[in-house]
Amino acid sequence: MKTVGSFWPYAAPLFDDIPRARSYQAPGSLSVEDCYALFAYILSLNGIVRPDGRLDQTSLPEVKMPNRDGLIPVPEFSNVRAPK
């Protein structure tokens, strides 16, 4: 099952989608603080950060996604060969 915790190996690319595409009715309308708060909420729903946790530009890179070490690169897009 693809979830935030199982699919994304790193937090930063997922966070990048929030300020550009949200809110749905008015893309780009959320403040920076709202984007961090929304992302912290999403990560807390997935058990990645504490429910009372806060994210900011310093703490975001320190988030360790559960699947960080489980991602297998797609051979067409990488010089790394996938295991057989």
N, C-alpha and C positions, 0 to 999 in steps of 0.2 A: 504494500500500500504506500503510495506516495504522500508524504506529509512534509511539513516544514522540517521536522527533525530527521526524517529518513532520506529525503531527496537532496537537500542542499548541503554541500560539504563545507561551505563557508557562509558566514552571516552577511558580509558586506554586499555581495551581489544581490542578495534578496532584499536587503535594506534599500538598495539603489532604486528598486522598482517603486517603492512607496511614494517618494516625493514627486516622481514623474507621472505616475498613473493614478494617484488617489487624490481626492475622492473620485468615485466613479462618475458622478454627475459633473464634476468640475476639476479635471486633472490639473495637478500643480497648485491646488489651492490650500493645501495643508501647510502650517508653519513647520519650521524645523523641529521645534519642541513637540508638536503633535506627531510628526513622523517618528521620532524616537519613542514617544509614549505608545503609539500604535504598534510599533515593532516589538517593544518590550512586552506588550500584552500578548501578541501572537506567540512570541517565544515562551512566555509563561504558560500559555495554554498547552504547549508541547513539552513542558517540564524542563526547558533548557535554561531559563532564568527563574529566580524566585518571583512569586506573584507581586511582591513589593519591590522588586528590583528596578533599577533605573538604568537607562542606556544613554550614552552621549558619545561624542566623537572619540573620547579616550577609551571608554569601556567597550564599545562595539568591536574593535579588532581583537579584544581579548575573549570574546565569546567563542567557545569551542563547540561546534555543532557535532551532534552524535555520530554522524556518518562521515566525518572528515577523513578518517583513515579507511573507509570502506568504499570510496568512490573508485570505480574502474574506468579509466579513460577510454573513450571511443577511438579505436585505432585510426580511423579516417581523419581525425582531427588532432592527432598527436604522434610524436615519434616513439612513444612508449607502446610496446606490444602488449595487448591484453592476454591474460593467461588463457590457456586452452582448457 
